[in-house]
Amino acid sequence: MQIGVVFPQSELGGDAGAVRAYATQVEAFGFGHILVYDHVLGADPAHHAPWRGPYDVDTTFHEPFVLFGYVAALTSLELVTGIVIVAQRQTALVAKQAAEVDLLTGGRFRLGIGIGWNPVEYEALGQDFSSRGRRADEQIPLLRRLWTERAVTFAGEFDRITAAGLAPPPRQRPIPIWVGGSSDPAYRRAGRLGDGWFPQMPPGDRLDEARSVVEAAAPGAGRDPATIGMEGRVSWTSAGGTDRLVHHVGRWDAAGATHVSINTMGAGLASVDDHLRVLGESASALGLGA
């Protein structure tokens, strides 16, 4: 099971030096990948009251593809979007940006995709919030065609391409697409179309129920459920410390996860040095880099 980290998007601000320190040090600790969340815009709660979203206009988010171009020059880590909100973005542009990241990393890239929850963001990007699930279903196979075919002709409900392609192609042909979400439609999407998925719950009955939906959807699409990866997430807390973290990483391993990410956001850590201190202690407790 590969162990990586969740980039603390909302807690590093706009400090490029902190990004560099974080990326280079987590690789030195022995982690295998960095997973990055995505939001293009945040809503102003004063205008959109009552606002119940977990992020708003003051929450910092680096743009994943641009960030990965920078990190690719600093480390040999696998880079993972967990997730890019694909249905609010132009499909051909996502294919181009992902191909570039894959080239710059030497094929160490996973494109995690999802459909998001924020209609304010969809409006600003000129996309329809209500049809985002159908759009993602159309986008995933189209992305794979753009990464593997010299020229693509396609006419769908949302995208139209006439004898056009991208160059240079990615190293991975196609780039792995992993699916995020916390609903049965998302789980079915993962089973039908995903190379892997990101559960939004810990091991237990709810994970077993979600995985059964993923696995039931795969055969109908001619796919073997055993080939679909699964990435868990474990959040570090000051109350539980590394003992709790190691325990929950072990639970994901026992549950059959292929990957797990350590999340330090929301734990009251004030600086990049604090995040790195915790991750260093976690890496030692997990036996990474030994």
C-alpha positions as CSV (number, residue, x, y, z in Angstrom):
1,M,0.0,0.0,0.0
2,Q,1.5,3.3,-1.1
3,I,1.3,6.1,1.6
4,G,1.2,9.7,0.6
5,V,0.1,13.1,2.0
6,V,-2.8,15.5,1.4
7,F,-1.4,18.9,0.5
8,P,-2.7,21.4,3.1
9,Q,-4.2,23.7,0.5
10,S,-6.2,25.9,2.9
11,E,-3.4,26.4,5.5
12,L,-0.3,27.4,3.5
13,G,-1.6,30.5,1.9
14,G,0.2,32.0,-1.1
15,D,3.8,31.3,0.2
16,A,5.7,29.7,-2.7
17,G,8.6,28.9,-0.3
18,A,6.2,26.9,1.8
19,V,5.1,24.9,-1.2
20,R,8.7,24.1,-2.0
21,A,9.7,23.2,1.5
22,Y,6.6,21.0,1.9
23,A,7.1,19.1,-1.4
24,T,10.8,18.4,-1.0
25,Q,10.5,17.4,2.6
26,V,7.6,15.0,2.3
27,E,9.6,13.2,-0.4
28,A,12.6,13.1,1.9
29,F,10.4,11.5,4.6
30,G,9.6,8.6,2.3
31,F,6.0,9.4,1.3
32,G,5.0,8.3,-2.2
33,H,2.6,10.9,-3.4
34,I,1.0,14.3,-2.9
35,L,-2.7,14.6,-3.3
36,V,-4.2,18.1,-4.0
37,Y,-7.8,19.3,-3.7
38,D,-9.3,21.7,-6.2
39,H,-11.4,24.8,-6.2
40,V,-11.2,27.6,-8.7
41,L,-13.4,30.2,-6.9
42,G,-14.8,30.6,-3.4
43,A,-18.2,32.1,-2.6
44,D,-18.6,35.2,-0.4
45,P,-20.7,34.0,2.5
46,A,-22.1,37.5,3.1
47,H,-23.7,37.4,-0.4
48,H,-24.7,33.7,-0.4
49,A,-26.1,33.5,3.1
50,P,-26.8,31.1,4.7
51,W,-23.5,29.6,3.4
52,R,-22.9,26.0,4.6
53,G,-20.0,25.0,2.4
54,P,-16.7,24.0,3.9
55,Y,-14.8,26.6,1.9
56,D,-15.4,30.2,1.0
57,V,-13.9,33.2,-0.8
58,D,-11.1,33.5,1.8
59,T,-10.0,29.9,1.7
60,T,-6.7,29.5,-0.3
61,F,-6.5,26.9,-3.1
62,H,-3.5,26.6,-5.5
63,E,-4.5,25.6,-9.0
64,P,-3.6,21.9,-9.2
65,F,-2.1,21.7,-12.7
66,V,0.0,24.8,-12.4
67,L,1.1,23.7,-8.9
68,F,2.1,20.3,-10.2
69,G,4.2,21.8,-13.0
70,Y,6.2,23.5,-10.2
71,V,6.3,20.4,-7.9
72,A,7.4,18.2,-10.8
73,A,10.6,20.1,-11.0
74,L,11.3,19.7,-7.3
75,T,10.5,16.0,-6.6
76,S,10.0,12.6,-8.0
77,L,6.7,12.1,-6.1
78,E,3.6,10.8,-7.8
79,L,1.2,13.7,-8.1
80,V,-2.6,13.2,-7.6
81,T,-5.6,15.4,-7.9
82,G,-8.1,14.4,-5.3
83,I,-10.1,15.7,-7.0
84,V,-10.3,18.1,-10.0
85,I,-13.9,19.2,-10.5
86,V,-13.9,18.0,-14.1
87,A,-17.5,18.8,-15.1
88,Q,-16.9,22.6,-14.6
89,R,-13.8,22.6,-16.8
90,Q,-13.4,22.3,-20.6
91,T,-12.7,18.6,-21.4
92,A,-10.0,19.2,-24.1
93,L,-8.2,21.7,-21.8
94,V,-8.2,19.2,-18.9
95,A,-6.8,16.6,-21.3
96,K,-4.0,19.0,-22.4
97,Q,-3.1,20.1,-18.9
98,A,-3.1,16.5,-17.5
99,A,-0.9,15.3,-20.4
100,E,1.6,18.1,-19.6
101,V,1.8,17.1,-16.0
102,D,2.2,13.5,-16.9
103,L,5.1,14.4,-19.2
104,L,6.8,16.6,-16.6
105,T,6.5,13.9,-13.9
106,G,7.7,11.1,-16.2
107,G,4.3,9.3,-15.9
108,R,3.9,9.8,-12.2
109,F,0.4,11.3,-12.3
110,R,-3.1,10.2,-11.4
111,L,-6.1,12.4,-12.4
112,G,-8.7,12.2,-9.7
113,I,-12.0,13.6,-10.8
114,G,-15.3,14.5,-9.3
115,I,-18.3,16.7,-9.9
116,G,-18.2,19.0,-6.9
117,W,-20.9,20.6,-4.8
118,N,-20.7,24.4,-5.3
119,P,-23.1,25.9,-7.9
120,V,-21.5,29.3,-7.4
121,E,-18.3,28.0,-8.9
122,Y,-20.2,26.3,-11.8
123,E,-22.0,29.6,-12.7
124,A,-18.7,31.5,-12.8
125,L,-17.1,29.0,-15.1
126,G,-20.0,28.9,-17.5
127,Q,-21.2,25.4,-16.8
128,D,-24.5,23.8,-15.8
129,F,-24.5,22.5,-12.2
130,S,-27.6,20.3,-12.7
131,S,-26.1,18.2,-15.5
132,R,-22.6,17.8,-14.0
133,G,-23.0,14.0,-13.4
134,R,-23.9,13.3,-17.0
135,R,-21.2,15.6,-18.2
136,A,-18.5,13.7,-16.2
137,D,-19.8,10.4,-17.6
138,E,-19.2,11.7,-21.1
139,Q,-15.9,13.4,-20.2
140,I,-14.0,10.4,-18.8
141,P,-14.0,8.2,-22.0
142,L,-13.3,11.3,-24.1
143,L,-10.3,12.2,-22.0
144,R,-8.9,8.7,-22.6
145,R,-9.4,9.1,-26.4
146,L,-7.6,12.4,-26.4
147,W,-4.6,10.8,-24.6
148,T,-4.4,7.8,-26.9
149,E,-5.5,8.9,-30.4
150,R,-3.7,11.1,-32.8
151,A,-6.9,12.9,-33.8
152,V,-10.4,12.6,-32.3
153,T,-13.8,13.2,-33.8
154,F,-16.6,13.3,-31.2
155,A,-20.1,14.7,-31.0
156,G,-21.7,14.3,-27.6
157,E,-24.3,16.1,-25.4
158,F,-21.7,18.5,-24.0
159,D,-18.5,18.3,-26.2
160,R,-17.8,18.4,-29.9
161,I,-14.4,17.8,-31.4
162,T,-13.8,17.5,-35.2
163,A,-10.6,15.7,-36.2
164,A,-8.3,17.3,-33.6
165,G,-5.8,16.0,-31.1
166,L,-3.2,17.1,-28.6
167,A,0.6,16.9,-28.9
168,P,2.8,15.9,-27.3
169,P,0.9,13.0,-25.8
170,P,1.3,11.9,-22.2
171,R,3.7,9.3,-21.0
172,Q,0.9,7.2,-19.7
173,R,-1.6,6.4,-22.5
174,P,-4.0,6.7,-20.9
175,I,-3.4,8.6,-17.7
176,P,-5.2,6.8,-14.8
177,I,-8.5,8.4,-13.9
178,W,-9.7,8.0,-10.3
179,V,-13.2,8.9,-9.2
180,G,-14.2,10.8,-6.0
181,G,-17.7,11.3,-4.6
182,S,-20.0,10.2,-1.8
183,S,-23.1,9.0,-3.5
184,D,-24.3,5.8,-5.3
185,P,-24.0,7.5,-8.7
186,A,-20.4,8.4,-7.9
187,Y,-19.7,4.8,-6.8
188,R,-21.3,3.5,-10.0
189,R,-19.2,5.9,-12.0
190,A,-16.1,4.6,-10.3
191,G,-17.1,1.0,-11.1
192,R,-18.0,1.7,-14.7
193,L,-15.2,4.1,-15.6
194,G,-12.6,4.6,-12.9
195,D,-9.1,3.1,-12.6
196,G,-9.6,3.7,-8.8
197,W,-11.8,5.6,-6.3
198,F,-11.5,7.8,-3.2
199,P,-13.9,6.6,-0.4
200,Q,-15.1,9.4,1.8
201,M,-15.6,7.2,4.9
202,P,-13.3,5.1,7.1
203,P,-13.2,1.3,6.9
204,G,-16.4,-0.3,8.3
205,D,-19.9,-1.0,7.2
206,R,-20.3,2.2,5.2
207,L,-17.2,1.5,3.2
208,D,-18.3,-2.1,2.6
209,E,-21.7,-0.8,1.3
210,A,-20.0,1.8,-1.0
211,R,-17.5,-0.8,-2.3
212,S,-20.3,-3.2,-3.1
213,V,-21.8,-0.5,-5.4
214,V,-18.5,0.1,-7.1
215,E,-17.9,-3.6,-7.6
216,A,-21.4,-4.3,-8.8
217,A,-21.1,-1.7,-11.5
218,A,-17.9,-2.9,-12.9
219,P,-18.9,-6.2,-14.7
220,G,-21.6,-4.6,-16.7
221,A,-19.0,-2.3,-18.2
222,G,-16.8,-5.3,-19.0
223,R,-14.4,-4.6,-16.1
224,D,-12.9,-6.7,-13.3
225,P,-13.6,-5.1,-9.9
226,A,-10.3,-6.4,-8.6
227,T,-8.4,-4.1,-10.9
228,I,-10.0,-0.9,-9.4
229,G,-7.7,0.9,-6.9
230,M,-8.9,2.4,-3.7
231,E,-7.3,5.3,-1.8
232,G,-8.2,5.9,1.8
233,R,-7.5,9.0,3.9
234,V,-6.4,9.3,7.6
235,S,-6.4,12.6,9.4
236,W,-3.8,13.3,12.0
237,T,-5.2,14.8,15.3
238,S,-3.3,16.1,18.3
239,A,-5.5,14.0,20.6
240,G,-4.7,10.7,18.9
241,G,-1.2,11.5,17.6
242,T,0.9,9.0,15.7
243,D,-0.4,5.9,17.5
244,R,-4.0,6.6,16.3
245,L,-2.7,7.4,12.8
246,V,-0.7,4.2,12.5
247,H,-3.8,2.2,13.7
248,H,-6.0,3.7,11.1
249,V,-3.5,3.3,8.3
250,G,-3.4,-0.4,9.3
251,R,-7.2,-0.5,9.0
252,W,-7.0,0.7,5.4
253,D,-4.4,-1.8,4.6
254,A,-6.5,-4.6,6.1
255,A,-9.5,-3.2,4.0
256,G,-7.5,-3.7,0.8
257,A,-6.6,-0.1,0.0
258,T,-4.0,0.3,-2.6
259,H,-3.1,3.8,-1.4
260,V,-3.7,6.0,1.6
261,S,-3.1,9.7,2.2
262,I,-2.2,11.4,5.5
263,N,-4.2,14.6,6.0
264,T,-2.9,17.3,8.4
265,M,-5.4,20.0,7.6
266,G,-7.8,21.1,10.2
267,A,-5.6,19.9,13.1
268,G,-4.6,23.3,14.4
269,L,-1.1,23.3,12.8
270,A,0.0,26.9,12.4
271,S,2.8,26.8,9.8
272,V,4.4,24.6,7.2
273,D,7.0,23.7,9.7
274,D,4.3,22.3,12.0
275,H,2.8,20.3,9.2
276,L,6.2,18.9,8.4
277,R,7.0,18.1,12.0
278,V,3.9,16.0,12.3
279,L,4.5,14.3,8.9
280,G,8.1,13.5,9.9
281,E,6.9,11.9,13.1
282,S,4.2,10.0,11.2
283,A,6.7,8.8,8.6
284,S,9.0,7.4,11.3
285,A,6.0,5.7,13.1
286,L,4.9,4.1,9.8
287,G,8.5,3.0,9.0
288,L,8.8,5.0,5.8
289,G,12.2,5.7,4.3
290,A,13.8,3.0,6.5
